[in-house]
Amino acid sequence: MIKLLYILILATLVSCLPQDEIKEGAVENDIAPQNYNPTFLTGIRNIKDTAISNPKLLISRIDPYSSDKIKMFVQLTDNNKYLTGANDDAFKKIWCEVIDSTNGEAQSVKYKVREKNEKDNMPIAFAMVMDHSGSMGEERAIAVQNAVEQFIVSKRPEDAVALIKYDARIGIESQLELDKDTLLSRLKKNGLSGFGGYTAINDGVSAGVNELSKADKKYLKVVVVFTDGVDNSSKIKDSIAIEEAVKNNVMVCAVDYGNYTNIAHLQNIASKTSGIYQHIYMKEEFEPLFKDIYLRLNNFYVVEFEPESFGDHNISLKLCLPDTTISISKVVNNEPLPGTLTLLNVYFDVNKATIQKTSEPALKKLFKLMNKKNIKIDLQGHTDSTGSAELNLKLSKSRADAVKNELVKRGISADRITAEGFGDTRPVESNLTEESRQKNRRTEFRIKN
């Protein structure tokens, strides 16, 4: 009887263990879904150099927050090669349509396409945040370490890397470092030694963001985090990790590995930080995956348009190639994140607080959001540096008040809106050119937490 009771207690304790501990010693690779067919970019070629045989469109990530537009970061590929030059004059017409479906209505929208690649992109600061929980096992942990080693070897000299391992605790093997040899000497290729416990994904992301917050503003800041399990021991919620990333302008590229993950968790973190999300199943895929992320961050087409409303958007992008038409769809929500600033395309007469008629779409969009959701906002007015500081402060406050008054006139309660003016004290550009001054003359709003 005592022996039976002991067995029952032991079974109960095992059933309550976090998933990572149960999976200790898991098989090397999980079983991928039947339709699993990932695209890992392996290189670049010019679209005009050879015939296209197997074209594919990828929307790697979407940024719906940093401006008044929805920006899609797109790769056109052929046999796993990124095709550059597809926005040159001879090929511009292949970008044939963008359809935005929202609130049950689908419409073709006006859009712009531009290409960015390594030669005109800013340097990148990476935080490689590596799951070393017990479920990874020795062989898979070593496979990850080998893949990160190759990532370091092949990185550009101007890009910096921080190395972070995590289970239930955080281990920083290297703060941000440019020198490859130094990074390689700090990377410990020793399997799960010193780790092997539960999983703190949110804490790992937060640690990566903290390291990247120390980087110079010239860097694009990117956390690359992966897990093969679920978060069962973080001290912070994913909402806090996201808030920290957004506050520090950090993009989180997130990877689920295997069959035992909470897909919604990392998808949400990547989406809210405008990062790349991917799902892999084999340890051999870590090396091509990291190379793929690197290529996608450095080579892409930006397809952008100004949406008419905030909310869920099902966006379809279509390319009309000479021999075929290809398309891809993606769902994104562009409702501003609480606590973050969102640009409002409101225009004023010169040196006046009179709202121009061209501002109607922006005012209508914000009114719809506030009418649908019981939120409170802060309106902020800004000017460029021309004119006296005193007049600029007064003008910016008058313009913020003008937007508030317009929303109140349409039915929004005045106590849900505060209006502030900051004059020329918070520029986003240098004020040295007319283009930069125009960007500084802006109105923004922030949803209160």
C-alpha positions as CSV (number, residue, x, y, z in Angstrom):
1,M,0.0,0.0,0.0
2,I,2.8,2.4,0.9
3,K,4.7,1.5,-2.3
4,L,1.5,2.2,-4.4
5,L,1.0,5.5,-2.6
6,Y,4.7,6.4,-3.4
7,I,4.2,5.6,-7.1
8,L,1.0,7.7,-7.2
9,I,2.7,10.7,-5.5
10,L,5.7,10.4,-7.9
11,A,3.4,10.3,-11.0
12,T,1.6,13.4,-9.8
13,L,4.8,15.3,-9.2
14,V,6.1,14.4,-12.7
15,S,2.8,15.5,-14.3
16,C,3.2,18.9,-12.7
17,L,6.7,19.4,-13.9
18,P,7.2,22.1,-16.5
19,Q,7.3,20.7,-20.0
20,D,11.0,21.3,-20.5
21,E,11.9,19.0,-17.7
22,I,9.7,16.2,-19.0
23,K,11.3,16.5,-22.4
24,E,14.9,16.0,-21.0
25,G,16.7,13.8,-23.5
26,A,14.2,14.5,-26.3
27,V,14.9,13.2,-29.8
28,E,17.4,15.1,-31.9
29,N,14.7,16.4,-34.4
30,D,11.0,16.8,-34.0
31,I,8.6,15.6,-36.7
32,A,7.8,18.4,-39.1
33,P,4.3,18.9,-40.5
34,Q,3.6,17.2,-43.8
35,N,3.5,20.5,-45.7
36,Y,6.7,21.9,-44.1
37,N,8.8,23.6,-46.8
38,P,10.8,26.5,-45.4
39,T,12.6,29.1,-47.5
40,F,16.1,29.9,-46.3
41,L,17.8,32.5,-48.4
42,T,21.2,31.4,-49.5
43,G,22.4,34.4,-51.5
44,I,21.6,37.3,-53.9
45,R,21.4,37.7,-57.6
46,N,20.2,40.4,-60.0
47,I,16.8,39.8,-61.5
48,K,18.0,40.7,-65.0
49,D,20.9,38.2,-65.0
50,T,19.1,34.9,-65.6
51,A,15.6,33.6,-66.3
52,I,13.3,33.1,-63.3
53,S,12.2,29.5,-62.8
54,N,10.8,29.2,-59.3
55,P,9.7,32.7,-58.0
56,K,8.3,33.1,-54.5
57,L,7.2,36.1,-52.5
58,L,8.0,36.5,-48.8
59,I,6.7,39.1,-46.4
60,S,9.3,38.7,-43.7
61,R,7.9,41.3,-41.4
62,I,5.5,44.2,-41.2
63,D,5.9,47.5,-39.4
64,P,2.5,49.1,-38.8
65,Y,3.6,51.4,-35.9
66,S,6.6,53.6,-36.7
67,S,4.8,56.0,-39.0
68,D,1.3,56.7,-40.4
69,K,1.9,53.9,-43.0
70,I,1.9,50.1,-43.0
71,K,5.3,49.0,-44.2
72,M,5.8,45.5,-45.5
73,F,9.4,44.2,-45.8
74,V,9.4,41.8,-48.8
75,Q,11.7,39.5,-50.5
76,L,11.2,38.3,-54.1
77,T,13.2,35.0,-54.4
78,D,14.0,32.4,-57.0
79,N,15.4,29.0,-55.9
80,N,16.3,30.5,-52.4
81,K,18.1,33.5,-53.9
82,Y,17.0,37.0,-53.2
83,L,16.3,38.9,-56.5
84,T,17.7,42.4,-56.4
85,G,16.9,45.1,-58.9
86,A,13.1,44.3,-59.1
87,N,12.3,48.0,-58.6
88,D,14.5,49.3,-61.4
89,D,12.7,51.1,-64.2
90,A,12.6,48.0,-66.4
91,F,10.8,45.9,-63.7
92,K,8.7,48.4,-61.7
93,K,5.5,47.3,-63.4
94,I,5.7,43.8,-61.9
95,W,4.5,45.2,-58.6
96,C,0.9,45.2,-59.9
97,E,-1.5,45.4,-56.9
98,V,-1.9,45.7,-53.1
99,I,-5.3,44.9,-51.7
100,D,-6.3,45.9,-48.2
101,S,-9.2,44.0,-46.7
102,T,-10.5,45.5,-43.4
103,N,-13.9,45.7,-41.8
104,G,-15.3,43.3,-44.3
105,E,-14.3,45.5,-47.3
106,A,-11.5,44.9,-49.8
107,Q,-10.0,47.7,-51.9
108,S,-7.0,48.2,-54.0
109,V,-4.8,50.8,-52.4
110,K,-2.1,53.3,-53.6
111,Y,1.3,52.1,-52.6
112,K,5.0,52.8,-53.0
113,V,7.9,50.3,-53.5
114,R,11.5,50.9,-52.7
115,E,14.5,48.6,-52.3
116,K,17.1,48.6,-49.6
117,N,20.2,46.4,-49.4
118,E,23.5,46.1,-47.6
119,K,25.2,49.1,-49.2
120,D,22.6,51.6,-47.9
121,N,21.5,49.9,-44.7
122,M,22.7,50.9,-41.2
123,P,25.0,48.5,-39.3
124,I,23.2,46.0,-37.1
125,A,23.6,45.2,-33.4
126,F,22.5,41.6,-32.7
127,A,21.7,40.0,-29.3
128,M,21.8,36.2,-29.9
129,V,19.5,34.8,-27.2
130,M,19.9,31.0,-27.0
131,D,17.6,28.6,-25.3
132,H,19.7,26.2,-23.1
133,S,16.9,24.6,-21.1
134,G,17.0,20.9,-20.3
135,S,14.7,19.9,-23.2
136,M,17.3,21.1,-25.7
137,G,19.6,18.2,-24.9
138,E,23.4,18.2,-25.4
139,E,23.5,17.5,-29.2
140,R,21.0,20.2,-30.0
141,A,22.6,22.7,-27.8
142,I,26.0,22.1,-29.5
143,A,24.3,22.4,-32.9
144,V,23.1,25.9,-31.9
145,Q,26.5,26.9,-30.6
146,N,28.1,25.7,-33.9
147,A,25.5,27.7,-35.9
148,V,26.2,30.9,-33.8
149,E,29.9,30.4,-34.4
150,Q,29.3,30.4,-38.1
151,F,27.1,33.5,-37.8
152,I,30.0,35.3,-36.1
153,V,32.5,34.1,-38.7
154,S,30.4,35.4,-41.6
155,K,29.2,38.6,-40.0
156,R,30.1,42.0,-41.5
157,P,32.9,43.9,-39.7
158,E,30.6,46.8,-38.8
159,D,28.0,44.6,-37.1
160,A,28.1,43.9,-33.4
161,V,27.0,40.8,-31.5
162,A,26.1,40.0,-27.9
163,L,25.9,36.4,-26.8
164,I,23.2,35.4,-24.2
165,K,22.2,31.9,-23.0
166,Y,19.2,31.2,-20.9
167,D,17.3,28.5,-19.1
168,A,15.5,29.7,-15.9
169,R,18.4,32.1,-15.4
170,I,20.3,34.4,-17.8
171,G,24.0,34.0,-18.7
172,I,25.7,36.7,-20.7
173,E,28.7,35.3,-22.4
174,S,29.6,38.5,-24.3
175,Q,28.3,42.0,-24.3
176,L,28.1,43.8,-27.7
177,E,31.4,43.2,-29.5
178,L,32.6,43.9,-33.1
179,D,35.7,41.8,-33.1
180,K,35.1,38.3,-34.4
181,D,38.0,36.6,-32.7
182,T,37.0,38.1,-29.3
183,L,33.4,36.9,-29.8
184,L,34.6,33.4,-30.8
185,S,36.8,33.2,-27.7
186,R,33.8,34.1,-25.5
187,L,31.3,31.7,-27.1
188,K,31.3,28.5,-25.0
189,K,30.8,25.4,-27.1
190,N,30.1,23.1,-24.2
191,G,26.5,21.9,-24.6
192,L,24.3,22.5,-21.6
193,S,27.1,22.9,-19.1
194,G,25.9,25.3,-16.4
195,F,22.4,25.3,-17.8
196,G,19.7,22.6,-18.4
197,G,16.9,24.0,-16.2
198,Y,13.5,25.4,-17.0
199,T,12.7,28.1,-19.6
200,A,12.5,31.9,-19.1
201,I,11.9,33.2,-22.7
202,N,10.6,36.7,-21.6
203,D,13.6,37.2,-19.3
204,G,15.9,36.2,-22.2
205,V,14.3,38.7,-24.5
206,S,14.5,41.4,-21.8
207,A,18.2,40.6,-21.3
208,G,18.8,41.0,-25.0
209,V,17.0,44.3,-25.1
210,N,19.0,45.5,-22.2
211,E,22.3,44.7,-23.9
212,L,21.1,46.4,-27.1
213,S,20.0,49.5,-25.3
214,K,23.7,50.3,-24.7
215,A,24.3,50.4,-28.5
216,D,24.9,53.6,-30.4
217,K,21.9,55.1,-32.3
218,K,23.6,54.3,-35.6
219,Y,22.7,50.6,-35.2
220,L,19.6,48.7,-36.1
221,K,19.0,46.7,-32.9
222,V,17.9,43.1,-33.3
223,V,17.2,40.4,-30.7
224,V,17.3,36.9,-32.2
225,V,15.6,34.5,-29.8
226,F,14.6,30.9,-30.1
227,T,13.0,28.3,-27.9
228,D,12.0,24.7,-28.1
229,G,9.5,24.9,-25.2
230,V,7.2,27.1,-23.3
231,D,7.9,29.9,-20.9
232,N,7.6,28.4,-17.4
233,S,9.9,30.6,-15.2
234,S,10.2,34.2,-16.4
235,K,10.0,36.9,-13.8
236,I,8.3,39.3,-16.3
237,K,5.3,39.0,-18.6
238,D,5.7,39.1,-22.4
239,S,3.9,42.5,-22.4
240,I,6.7,44.0,-20.4
241,A,9.4,42.5,-22.6
242,I,7.5,43.9,-25.6
243,E,7.3,47.3,-24.0
244,E,11.0,47.3,-23.2
245,A,11.8,46.4,-26.8
246,V,9.6,49.1,-28.3
247,K,10.9,51.7,-25.9
248,N,14.5,50.9,-27.0
249,N,13.7,50.6,-30.7
250,V,14.6,46.9,-30.7
251,M,13.2,44.4,-33.2
252,V,12.7,40.9,-31.9
253,C,13.2,38.1,-34.5
254,A,11.8,35.0,-32.9
255,V,12.1,31.3,-33.7
256,D,10.1,28.4,-32.5
257,Y,11.9,25.1,-32.7
258,G,10.0,21.8,-32.7
259,N,6.5,20.6,-31.7
260,Y,6.3,21.6,-28.1
261,T,6.2,25.4,-28.3
262,N,3.5,28.0,-27.7
263,I,3.5,29.5,-31.2
264,A,1.3,32.4,-30.2
265,H,3.8,33.6,-27.6
266,L,6.8,34.3,-29.9
267,Q,4.6,35.3,-32.8
268,N,3.1,38.0,-30.7
269,I,6.5,39.3,-29.5
270,A,7.8,39.4,-33.1
271,S,4.7,41.0,-34.4
272,K,4.5,43.7,-31.8
273,T,8.2,44.6,-32.3
274,S,8.0,44.4,-36.2
275,G,10.3,41.4,-36.2
276,I,10.6,38.2,-38.2
277,Y,8.9,35.0,-36.9
278,Q,9.9,31.6,-38.1
279,H,9.3,27.9,-37.1
280,I,11.9,25.2,-37.6
281,Y,12.0,21.5,-36.7
282,M,15.6,20.2,-37.2
283,K,18.9,21.1,-35.5
284,E,20.6,21.2,-38.9
285,E,18.4,24.2,-39.8
286,F,19.9,26.6,-37.2
287,E,22.9,27.5,-39.4
288,P,20.9,28.3,-42.6
289,L,18.2,30.0,-40.4
290,F,20.6,32.5,-38.9
291,K,22.1,33.2,-42.4
292,D,18.6,33.7,-43.7
293,I,17.7,36.2,-41.0
294,Y,20.9,38.1,-41.7
295,L,20.1,38.2,-45.5
296,R,16.5,39.3,-44.9
297,L,17.4,42.1,-42.6
298,N,19.9,43.5,-45.1
299,N,18.0,42.9,-48.4
300,F,14.4,43.7,-48.9
301,Y,11.7,45.7,-50.7
302,V,9.6,48.1,-48.7
303,V,6.0,48.1,-49.9
304,E,4.1,50.8,-48.0
305,F,0.6,52.4,-48.0
306,E,-1.4,54.6,-45.8
307,P,-4.4,52.7,-44.4
308,E,-7.8,54.4,-43.9
309,S,-8.4,52.9,-40.5
310,F,-6.9,51.3,-37.4
311,G,-7.6,47.6,-36.8
312,D,-7.1,44.3,-38.5
313,H,-5.9,44.4,-42.1
314,N,-5.7,41.4,-44.4
315,I,-3.1,42.6,-47.0
316,S,-2.6,40.8,-50.3
317,L,0.5,41.7,-52.4
318,K,0.4,40.6,-56.1
319,L,3.3,40.5,-58.6
320,C,2.8,40.1,-62.3
321,L,5.9,38.5,-63.8
322,P,6.2,37.9,-67.5
323,D,5.3,34.2,-67.3
324,T,3.3,34.0,-64.1
325,T,1.5,35.9,-61.4
326,I,2.3,35.3,-57.7
327,S,0.7,36.6,-54.6
328,I,1.0,36.5,-50.8
329,S,-1.3,37.6,-48.0
330,K,-0.6,38.6,-44.4
331,V,-2.8,39.8,-41.5
332,V,-1.7,42.7,-39.4
333,N,-3.2,44.9,-36.7
334,N,-2.1,48.6,-36.8
335,E,-3.8,49.8,-33.7
336,P,-1.1,51.8,-31.8
337,L,0.5,50.2,-28.9
338,P,-0.3,51.9,-25.6
339,G,2.4,54.2,-24.5
340,T,4.0,54.6,-27.9
341,L,3.9,57.7,-30.1
342,T,2.0,57.5,-33.4
343,L,2.3,60.1,-36.2
344,L,-0.9,61.8,-37.2
345,N,-1.0,63.3,-40.7
346,V,-2.6,66.6,-39.8
347,Y,-1.5,69.6,-41.8
348,F,-1.7,73.3,-40.9
349,D,-1.4,76.7,-42.7
350,V,2.1,78.3,-42.3
351,N,2.6,79.8,-38.9
352,K,-1.1,79.1,-38.0
353,A,-3.1,76.6,-36.1
354,T,-5.7,76.3,-38.9
355,I,-6.2,72.6,-39.9
356,Q,-6.1,72.1,-43.7
357,K,-8.8,70.0,-45.5
358,T,-6.1,67.5,-46.5
359,S,-6.0,66.4,-42.9
360,E,-9.5,64.8,-43.0
361,P,-8.4,61.2,-43.6
362,A,-6.1,61.3,-40.5
363,L,-8.8,63.0,-38.3
364,K,-11.4,60.5,-39.5
365,K,-9.1,57.5,-38.7
366,L,-8.3,58.7,-35.2
367,F,-12.0,59.5,-34.5
368,K,-13.0,56.0,-35.6
369,L,-10.5,54.5,-33.2
370,M,-11.6,56.6,-30.3
371,N,-15.2,56.1,-31.1
372,K,-14.8,52.3,-31.2
373,K,-12.6,52.0,-28.1
374,N,-12.8,53.8,-24.8
375,I,-9.3,55.0,-24.8
376,K,-7.6,58.2,-23.6
377,I,-4.9,59.9,-25.6
378,D,-2.2,62.5,-25.3
379,L,-1.9,64.8,-28.4
380,Q,1.5,66.4,-29.0
381,G,2.4,69.3,-31.2
382,H,5.9,69.9,-32.5
383,T,7.6,72.5,-34.8
384,D,10.9,72.9,-36.5
385,S,13.6,75.3,-35.2
386,T,12.8,78.3,-37.4
387,G,11.3,81.2,-35.4
388,S,11.8,81.9,-31.7
389,A,11.5,79.1,-29.1
390,E,8.6,81.0,-27.3
391,L,6.5,81.4,-30.5
392,N,7.2,77.7,-31.5
393,L,6.0,76.5,-28.1
394,K,2.8,78.6,-28.4
395,L,2.2,77.5,-32.0
396,S,2.7,73.8,-31.2
397,K,0.2,74.0,-28.3
398,S,-2.4,75.8,-30.4
399,R,-2.1,73.1,-33.1
400,A,-2.5,70.3,-30.6
401,D,-5.6,72.1,-29.2
402,A,-7.0,72.5,-32.7
403,V,-6.8,68.7,-33.2
404,K,-8.4,68.1,-29.8
405,N,-11.2,70.6,-30.6
406,E,-11.9,68.9,-33.9
407,L,-12.3,65.5,-32.2
408,V,-14.5,67.0,-29.5
409,K,-16.7,68.6,-32.2
410,R,-17.2,65.1,-33.7
411,G,-18.4,63.7,-30.4
412,I,-15.3,62.6,-28.4
413,S,-15.4,63.7,-24.7
414,A,-12.9,66.4,-23.9
415,D,-11.7,64.6,-20.8
416,R,-10.4,61.7,-22.9
417,I,-7.9,64.0,-24.6
418,T,-4.9,66.1,-23.3
419,A,-3.1,68.4,-25.6
420,E,0.5,69.5,-25.2
421,G,2.9,71.6,-27.2
422,F,6.7,71.0,-27.2
423,G,7.8,73.6,-29.8
424,D,11.1,72.7,-31.3
425,T,12.4,70.8,-28.2
426,R,11.9,67.2,-29.5
427,P,13.2,67.1,-33.1
428,V,13.3,63.7,-34.9
429,E,15.6,65.1,-37.6
430,S,18.4,67.6,-37.7
431,N,16.6,70.8,-38.9
432,L,19.4,71.4,-41.4
433,T,17.3,70.8,-44.5
434,E,13.7,71.6,-45.6
435,E,13.0,67.9,-45.7
436,S,14.2,67.4,-42.1
437,R,12.4,70.5,-40.9
438,Q,9.2,69.1,-42.4
439,K,9.5,65.9,-40.5
440,N,9.9,67.9,-37.3
441,R,6.7,69.9,-38.0
442,R,4.4,67.1,-36.8
443,T,1.5,66.1,-34.6
444,E,1.6,62.8,-32.7
445,F,-0.7,61.0,-30.3
446,R,-0.1,58.4,-27.5
447,I,-2.7,56.1,-26.1
448,K,-2.5,56.3,-22.3
449,N,-1.7,53.0,-20.5
